[in-house]
Amino acid sequence: MESIRHRRVFVDSSAYLALLDRQDNNHSQATAVVRWLAAERFRQITTNVLVIETHSLLLSRMGLRQASQFLHEIDASNTVIVRARFADEEYAKKIVFRYQDKDFSLADAISFAVMERLGLARAFAFDRHFAQYGFSVLAPDVHPRNW
């Protein structure tokens, strides 16, 4: 049995978008996953880069009110927001350059760098890049209990 202390999951902007946009194809799955993560007492971790990315995407897709609400909600939540370091950014650039056959964004690569630095193996994401890089991802067709 995994100890509560080790139940940590990295949350990508794709998960936040799916949760907040009821029109998103992954909304129902994301809602079920976030409930399960809370029930199983997983510590949710993201980065300042993904908070910025999510805010920007919400602003363009859903408007100012929803984008601002996201900022209020994440600040009030128990989500740990890890600041990307200069070393994370430099390592992320190396990832982008090394994987020329993938279309990893710099935000994706910074996420990978931070996950590696923190020893995180699991991501709550609807972005194929996390699995391509080798992380365990809760995909829409995988039940959380098998994760």
C-alpha positions in Angstrom: 0.0 0.0 0.0 1.3 3.4 -1.0 1.7 5.8 1.9 -0.3 9.0 1.8 3.0 10.9 1.9 3.9 9.4 -1.5 0.6 10.0 -3.2 1.5 12.8 -5.4 0.3 13.7 -8.9 1.4 16.4 -11.3 -1.5 18.3 -12.8 -1.2 19.6 -16.3 -3.1 22.5 -17.9 -5.0 20.1 -20.0 -6.6 18.6 -16.9 -7.5 22.1 -15.6 -9.1 23.0 -18.9 -11.1 19.7 -19.0 -12.3 20.3 -15.4 -13.3 23.9 -16.0 -14.8 23.8 -19.5 -18.0 21.7 -19.5 -17.8 21.6 -23.3 -14.4 19.9 -23.2 -14.5 16.3 -24.5 -12.7 15.1 -21.3 -14.8 17.1 -18.8 -16.7 14.1 -17.3 -13.5 12.0 -17.0 -11.6 14.9 -15.5 -14.4 15.5 -12.9 -14.3 11.8 -11.9 -10.5 11.8 -11.7 -10.4 14.8 -9.5 -13.0 13.3 -7.1 -11.0 10.1 -7.0 -7.7 12.0 -6.3 -9.3 13.9 -3.4 -10.9 10.7 -2.0 -7.5 8.9 -2.2 -5.8 11.9 -0.7 -3.4 12.6 -3.5 -1.3 15.8 -3.2 -1.8 17.7 -6.4 1.3 19.5 -7.8 1.6 21.9 -10.7 4.0 24.7 -11.7 3.7 28.5 -12.0 4.3 28.0 -15.7 1.1 25.9 -16.0 -0.9 28.3 -13.9 0.1 31.0 -16.4 -0.6 28.8 -19.4 -4.0 27.7 -18.0 -5.0 31.3 -17.2 -4.1 32.4 -20.7 -6.0 29.5 -22.3 -9.1 30.1 -20.2 -9.0 33.8 -21.0 -9.0 33.0 -24.7 -11.6 30.2 -24.6 -13.9 31.2 -21.8 -13.3 34.8 -21.0 -12.0 37.0 -18.2 -14.4 35.9 -15.5 -13.5 32.2 -15.7 -9.8 32.9 -16.1 -9.9 35.0 -12.9 -12.0 32.5 -11.1 -9.3 29.8 -11.8 -6.7 32.0 -10.2 -8.8 32.5 -7.1 -9.6 28.8 -6.9 -6.1 27.5 -7.3 -4.8 30.0 -4.7 -7.5 28.7 -2.3 -6.8 25.1 -3.0 -4.3 22.7 -1.4 -2.5 22.4 -4.8 1.3 22.9 -4.5 2.5 25.4 -7.1 6.2 24.8 -7.7 8.2 27.6 -9.3 10.2 26.6 -12.3 13.9 27.2 -11.7 16.4 28.5 -14.1 17.9 25.0 -14.2 14.5 23.6 -15.1 14.2 26.0 -18.0 17.7 25.1 -19.3 17.0 21.4 -19.0 13.6 21.9 -20.7 15.3 23.5 -23.7 17.6 20.4 -23.9 14.5 18.2 -23.9 12.9 20.2 -26.7 16.1 20.0 -28.8 16.7 16.3 -28.0 13.2 15.1 -29.0 13.0 16.6 -32.5 10.4 13.9 -33.5 8.0 15.2 -30.8 6.2 18.6 -30.7 6.9 19.2 -27.0 6.2 22.8 -26.0 8.5 24.5 -23.7 5.8 24.4 -21.0 5.6 20.6 -21.5 9.3 20.3 -21.2 9.5 22.5 -18.1 6.8 20.2 -16.6 8.9 17.2 -17.3 12.0 18.8 -15.8 10.1 19.7 -12.6 8.6 16.3 -12.4 12.0 14.7 -12.7 13.5 17.1 -10.1 10.7 16.3 -7.6 10.7 12.5 -8.3 7.1 12.6 -9.7 6.1 9.7 -11.9 2.4 10.3 -12.4 0.5 13.0 -14.3 -3.1 14.0 -14.4 -3.2 15.1 -18.0 -5.0 14.8 -21.3 -1.9 15.7 -23.2 -0.2 12.8 -25.0 3.2 14.3 -24.4 3.5 13.2 -20.8 3.1 9.5 -21.9 5.5 10.0 -24.8 8.1 11.3 -22.4 7.6 8.2 -20.2 5.4 9.3 -17.3 2.4 7.3 -16.1 -0.6 9.2 -17.2 -4.2 8.8 -16.3 -5.7 8.4 -19.8 -9.4 8.8 -20.5 -9.7 5.0 -21.0 -7.9 4.0 -17.8 -9.8 3.7 -14.6 -8.0 5.6 -11.7 -8.0 2.5 -9.5 -5.7 0.8 -11.9 -3.3 3.7 -11.9 
